Amino acid sequence: MPPSQTMREEKGGSAHCEVNRALAAAASKLGINASMAFTLYNAPQSTCSQRVRFVLNAKALPFNEVKLNLLEGDQLKPDYLKLNPNGVVPTLDHDGAIIIDSTVITEYLDEVSQANSFTPEHPVERARMRALMHFIDEMPAPAVRVPTFNLAFLPSFQKMSAEAFHAMAESKPLRKEFMTKMGQTGAPAWVATPAATMTSENEGNGKPP
Ligand SMILES: N[C@@H](CCC(=O)N[C@@H](CS)C(=O)NCC(=O)O)C(=O)O
């Protein structure tokens, strides 16, 4: 898919293409039927994007990057919503196959490329790995959303009219309720510090846990 005009595409250049071709040739010799042309739609400051970049780099997989500006709403543009209907980053395009959700993407990458594997051999160990990934999705990821909202997004939300803010919150496929709950005042300071302990149940409700 061609990236929207506001999204910046950064290609690794012909060196990456050559590496991609070499990887595809090596994979084909090993009987693996996949080429390794990866494009990652992501945002530099997003923790979910960082997870995926970490795995791509740790596995030495070359990838093209399309950087979205979350403050300008690139994640809600129609072209991007066709790739990721949740309107969030990251999204991985592997040779036209679209994979969404950072946890799913990291497991997918470990499946299609065996180099520097992160997945334990033993089923019990694999179950532990998945439990840890679920924990990260349920606890630290929602917790970090609150200070991120206050520190990164709130200053621009406060400049919007109440109507514009409401319309923007309503347009978020995955974060409607969260945005509405946080509102244009955000979370109180005792909640929105990185050290505050949060769960998805108490995020932004204005009361001590
Ligand atoms: N479960 C999703 C969550 C993705 C997510 O919340 N991404 C954030 C950045 S870390 C985002 O795109 N926020 C933009 C927004 O809420 O509009 C995943 O892990 O990929």
PDBQT file of the ligand as one rigid body, heavy atoms in Angstrom, charges set to zero:
ROOT
HETATM    1  N1  LIG A 301      -2.377  -4.015  21.553  1.00  0.00    +0.000 N 
HETATM    2  C1  LIG A 301      -1.842  -3.101  20.587  1.00  0.00    +0.000 C 
HETATM    3  C2  LIG A 301      -1.841  -1.715  21.201  1.00  0.00    +0.000 C 
HETATM    4  C3  LIG A 301      -1.278  -0.703  20.231  1.00  0.00    +0.000 C 
HETATM    5  C4  LIG A 301      -1.275   0.719  20.792  1.00  0.00    +0.000 C 
HETATM    6  O1  LIG A 301      -1.975   1.046  21.759  1.00  0.00    +0.000 OA
HETATM    7  N2  LIG A 301      -0.462   1.578  20.173  1.00  0.00    +0.000 N 
HETATM    8  C5  LIG A 301      -0.356   2.952  20.589  1.00  0.00    +0.000 C 
HETATM    9  C6  LIG A 301       1.106   3.346  20.664  1.00  0.00    +0.000 C 
HETATM   10  S1  LIG A 301       1.998   2.324  21.835  1.00  0.00    +0.000 SA
HETATM   11  C7  LIG A 301      -1.018   3.856  19.560  1.00  0.00    +0.000 C 
HETATM   12  O2  LIG A 301      -0.927   3.611  18.388  1.00  0.00    +0.000 OA
HETATM   13  N3  LIG A 301      -1.665   4.928  20.025  1.00  0.00    +0.000 N 
HETATM   14  C8  LIG A 301      -2.266   5.884  19.168  1.00  0.00    +0.000 C 
HETATM   15  C9  LIG A 301      -3.659   6.233  19.576  1.00  0.00    +0.000 C 
HETATM   16  O3  LIG A 301      -4.138   5.738  20.607  1.00  0.00    +0.000 OA
HETATM   17  O4  LIG A 301      -4.285   7.001  18.839  1.00  0.00    +0.000 OA
HETATM   18  C10 LIG A 301      -0.432  -3.545  20.184  1.00  0.00    +0.000 C 
HETATM   19  O5  LIG A 301       0.295  -4.045  21.065  1.00  0.00    +0.000 OA
HETATM   20  O6  LIG A 301      -0.059  -3.395  19.015  1.00  0.00    +0.000 OA
ENDROOT
TORSDOF 0
